[in-house]
Amino acid sequence: MKKKEPGNDPEAMAGIGEDRRMYRGIPAIQISGDHASRVTHEVIEEIPYALFINGRHAMTAMMSPVRLEDFVTGYLFTEQIIKKPEEIESIRIEKNRISVITKNLFKVVGPKKTILSGCGGSTSYIDTEKLPKIRSDLTITAQMIRDRTKEGLESDLHVKTGGIHVVVLADKEGIITCAEDIGRHNAMDRVIGYGLGNGTDFSKTFVICSGRISSEMARKCLTANIPIMISRGATTTLAIDIAKRTGLTVVAFARSMKMMVYTNPERIEDARVP
């Protein structure tokens, strides 16, 4: 499948522009010091979408109303319901319902659940022995991290609403795609879905996110074989433990000239300590 050129694909670079479907102007009273005034403030949309897979209600996700096909493709892949996008027969979106038919109609889907905007997928207990190991020889520089972080995480929508997460999929050549969502896990599924649909070799990519690196975010990287995960924010001890066992490189607090490399530092060329 031919890879799209992000520069010519507005959907791929959604995290750099602004989509008015993502927010609404809401009347509010603004208090500044001892002065109150009526204003209209932009508030991020949180929309429930019911996902049906082969006729069965798989889950309800609270998320932003954009790039739904990328989200579905990435979600089905990271939940290991499909192994490649060609296994999806059809995706039909009708208001708040997303209906997916896969070629394997008898694929077992777990019990239905609701994914809140700040929460991850179905894995509440992660057996690290069953997680895939990273297979990649990718190395990058700290300056590359700084450049991609600055370019990819600058979000007009976050400045406007203060309520959005950004996830960037990049490689040594530049940014492949950005996704914005109220939930970082939803945004992660979107960039993976986009990469799958465009033949991206994930072993040569890395991910940058605006929010915390959780164990669920780490699991999604492992499923896609993305070798490096970077955050402007923090990480968790479970994410670090998983990364150590599976070969995932975790970098957090990537701000300005500083960053913390917690696991598998050999992939960051500047992390070699004398």
N, C-alpha and C positions, 0 to 999 in steps of 0.2 A: 504494500500500500504506500502510495507516495506521500511524503511528508509535506504538510502545508508550510508555506513561508510565513512565520508569525507577523512579519512586518506588513503583510497584505491581508491579514486575517483579523478583523476587529474582535471576533469572539476569543481568539487565542490570547490577545493582549487585554482582556477585560479588566485586569487589575490595574492597568495604567490609565484607562479612560474613566468614564462615568456612565452608568446606566440608570435612567430615571425610573425603571421598574423596581429598583432596589430600595427606594425610600418614598415617603410621603411627607408633605408639609402638615404639621399638626399645630393647632393653636395652643399657646402656652403663655404663662405669665413669667416674665424674666425679672428676677430681683438682682440688682447690682448695687451693692452698698445699701443705702437707705432709699433707693429709688426702684419702683416697680413699673413695668410697662408690658403691654400686650404685644406678643410677637408670634411669628410663625416659624417653627423650628423643624428641620428635616430629621425624621425618625426612620430608622432602618426597618424594612418589612421583615416579618417573620411569618412564613406561610406553611401550614401543614400540608404535606403531600402523602397520600396513601399509595404505597407501592404494591402492586399485585404482580406476582410472578407465576406464569402458567395458570392463572385463575385463582391463585391462593394469595390472601393478604399476608405479605411478608413483613411489612413494617410501616409505620408512619414516621416521616422525618419532618422536623421543623427546619426550614431553610430558606434561602433567598431564591426568588422566582426567575432565575436565569440559568442558561446552559444546562438544562435538565437532562438532555441526552448524554452529555459528558459525565454528569454525576451518576446516572444509572449505569453506564458502561463501567466506570471506575468502581462503583460500589459492588456490582456483581462480580467483578474481577477480584477485588480485595477481600470479599467475603467467600471467594473460591467457588462461586456458583457457576462461573464460566472461566475458561482458560484463555480465550481469545475472543475478540469482538465479533468474529464471524459466527460464533455460536448463538448470537442474538438474532432471532427471526424477525422481530418487530418491536418497536417502542411506540405506544400510543399515549398521548397526553391529552386529557380532557379535564379542564379546570383543575381540581385538586386531586385528581386520580391519574396515576401513571401505570399503564398496563404493559407488561413485558411478556413476550412469548419467546422461549428459547427452543433451539432445535431438539434438545433433550427434554421432552415434556415431562419426564418422570424424575427429573433432578430434584432431590430432596432439599427443601428449604426449611430452615429452622422455625421455631415458634414465632408468631408475630410479636412485634415489639414497637415501642415508640422511642425514637431517637430525638432527644431534646437538642436545642441549638448548641449547647455547650458540651455535649456528651459524645462518646464514640460509638463504635459498632457493637456487635453482639458478644464480644469476648470479655467477660468479666473475670475469668481466670485464664491465664495464658500459660500453657505448658511449653516452656522454652525448648524442650527436647524435640518437639514436633514442628518448631518453626524452621523455615528454610534458611540456609546460610547464604550470605552475600557472595556472589561470584563476579568479581570485577578487579581490574588493575588500574582503575581511575585514580589519578592524583591531581590535586588542584592547589593553587596558591592562596595565601591569606588575602592578597590584593584582589584576586578574582572573587572571593567571598564578599569583600567590601564593595566592589563595583556592582555585582549582581544584587546585593542587598539594597544598596542605595537606589538603583534603578527600578527594581521590582517591587519593593515594599512601600514606595511613595504612592499613597492612595488619596486622591481627591475626595473619594467617598468617605474614607475614614476621617479626614479633616472636617468634612461637612457634617457627619452624623456621630462620629466617635464610637461606632458600634459594629465594626466590620473586621474580619480576619482576612489576611492575604496569604496565599501560598503560591510560590514561584517554582516552576520546573525549568532548570537551566542546564547548559553544558559548557564546555570550554569556549564555544563559539559565541555564546550569548544566551538570552532568554528564549525558551521555547514557547512557554505559555504562562499566564498568570490567572488566578481565579480568586474571586472575593465571595465571602459568604459570612453569615452570622456565626457559623460553626466552622472551626478550622478543619475538622474531619471531613465535612462536606466539601470544602475547598480542595482538600487533598484528593478526594475521590474525583473531583472535576479535572484536575491536572493529569491524573493517571488515566482517566477516561479519554482525555484529549490525546495523550501520548499513544495510547493503544490504537486509537482510530487513525493515527498518522504514522504508524510504523516506527515509533521512537525506540531506539535501543537504550533501555533504562539503565543498563550497566555503565553507560557513559554519561550519566546525568547526576545531578544533585538537586535537592529540594531545600528551599528557604521558606520559613514560615514566620508570621508575625507573632504567633502565640506560643504557648508552652509545648514542648515536645513530651508527649505522654507515651505510655506503653502502647496505646492503640495507634498513635501516629507512627511509632517505630514498626509496629506489625505491618502496617500498610506499605511502608518502604521495603520491608523484607519480602512481602508477597510480590511486589513489582520488581525486585532486585535493583533498587535504588541505593547505591553504596554510601551516600553521605547525606545527612540531614542536619540542617542549620537553623537556628532560631535567633531572633532578636531578643527573645525572652529566655525563660528558664527551661530546665528539663526536670525529670523526676528520677528517683533512684531506681525504680523498676525499669524505666526506659533505658537507663545506663546498664543495668544488669543484663537485659535482653541484648543490647547492642554488643556488649563484651562477648557474649556467647555466640553471636551470629555473624560477627565481622562488620557490623554497621558502625560507621563513624558518626559520632554525635558531637556537634559544636553548638554551644549556647552563648547567650549574652554577646552576640556579634553586633557590637555597636562601635561606631567610629573606628578607632585603631585597635580596639581590644576585642578579644574573644576567648572563650574557654573550650578547649578540646578535651573531651572526657574519655573517649574510647577510640581505639584503632588510629592513633595519630599519624601513622605512616602515610595515610592518604593526603595529609595536609603538609605540603613541602616545607613550610616554615616552622613546623612543630617539632623539628629535630632539636632536642636539648643537648648541649655539649656535655 
